Amino acid sequence: MPKLPVVSGIEAIRALERLGFNAVRNVVVMLFFGEARAGCVVPNHEELKTGTLAGILKQACVSPNEFITALRS
Protein backbone atom coordinates (compact mmCIF):
# COMPACT_ATOMS: atom_id res chain seq x y z
CA MET A 1 0.00 0.00 0.00
CA PRO A 2 1.45 3.40 -0.96
CA LYS A 3 2.04 6.12 1.60
CA LEU A 4 -0.85 8.58 1.67
CA PRO A 5 0.06 12.17 0.77
CA VAL A 6 -0.62 15.15 3.01
CA VAL A 7 -3.50 17.03 1.37
CA SER A 8 -5.99 19.70 2.34
CA GLY A 9 -9.70 19.04 2.73
CA ILE A 10 -10.38 20.82 -0.57
CA GLU A 11 -7.85 18.67 -2.43
CA ALA A 12 -9.39 15.50 -0.98
CA ILE A 13 -12.87 16.69 -2.01
CA ARG A 14 -11.71 17.38 -5.57
CA ALA A 15 -10.10 13.94 -5.85
CA LEU A 16 -13.26 12.25 -4.54
CA GLU A 17 -15.35 14.23 -7.03
CA ARG A 18 -13.13 12.89 -9.83
CA LEU A 19 -13.98 9.40 -8.56
CA GLY A 20 -17.71 10.09 -8.91
CA PHE A 21 -18.67 11.40 -5.47
CA ASN A 22 -20.91 14.45 -5.13
CA ALA A 23 -20.85 17.07 -2.35
CA VAL A 24 -24.35 17.30 -0.92
CA ARG A 25 -23.96 19.83 1.93
CA ASN A 26 -21.73 22.64 3.12
CA VAL A 27 -20.22 20.36 5.74
CA VAL A 28 -19.00 18.42 2.73
CA VAL A 29 -20.75 15.11 2.87
CA MET A 30 -19.66 13.13 -0.17
CA LEU A 31 -22.08 10.57 -1.61
CA PHE A 32 -21.50 8.08 -4.41
CA PHE A 33 -24.53 6.98 -6.39
CA GLY A 34 -23.79 3.64 -8.00
CA GLU A 35 -21.90 0.43 -7.31
CA ALA A 36 -21.51 -0.43 -3.63
CA ARG A 37 -19.80 2.72 -2.34
CA ALA A 38 -21.30 4.72 0.47
CA GLY A 39 -20.74 8.26 1.66
CA CYS A 40 -18.20 10.00 3.85
CA VAL A 41 -17.67 13.30 5.64
CA VAL A 42 -14.58 15.31 4.67
CA PRO A 43 -13.47 18.03 7.12
CA ASN A 44 -12.47 21.26 5.42
CA HIS A 45 -9.07 21.59 7.11
CA GLU A 46 -5.93 23.14 5.67
CA GLU A 47 -4.14 19.83 6.19
CA LEU A 48 -5.71 16.41 6.79
CA LYS A 49 -3.77 14.04 9.02
CA THR A 50 -2.89 10.77 7.34
CA GLY A 51 -5.03 8.78 9.79
CA THR A 52 -8.02 11.01 9.05
CA LEU A 53 -7.51 10.63 5.30
CA ALA A 54 -7.16 6.85 5.69
CA GLY A 55 -10.46 6.78 7.61
CA ILE A 56 -12.21 8.85 4.95
CA LEU A 57 -10.99 6.52 2.20
CA LYS A 58 -12.05 3.46 4.21
CA GLN A 59 -15.55 4.92 4.71
CA ALA A 60 -15.79 5.74 1.01
CA CYS A 61 -14.46 2.29 -0.05
CA VAL A 62 -11.70 3.94 -2.09
CA SER A 63 -8.24 2.39 -2.23
CA PRO A 64 -5.20 4.61 -1.63
CA ASN A 65 -4.04 3.88 -5.19
CA GLU A 66 -7.38 5.07 -6.63
CA PHE A 67 -7.22 8.21 -4.51
CA ILE A 68 -3.62 9.06 -5.44
CA THR A 69 -4.41 8.55 -9.14
CA ALA A 70 -7.47 10.85 -8.87
CA LEU A 71 -5.43 13.40 -6.92
CA ARG A 72 -2.84 13.60 -9.70
CA SER A 73 -5.32 13.87 -12.58
Buried (B, 14 or more C-beta within 10 A) or exposed (E): EEEBBEBEBBBBBBBBEBBBBEBEEEEBBBBBEEEEBEBBEBEEEEEBEEEBBBBBBEBBEBEBEBBBEBBEE
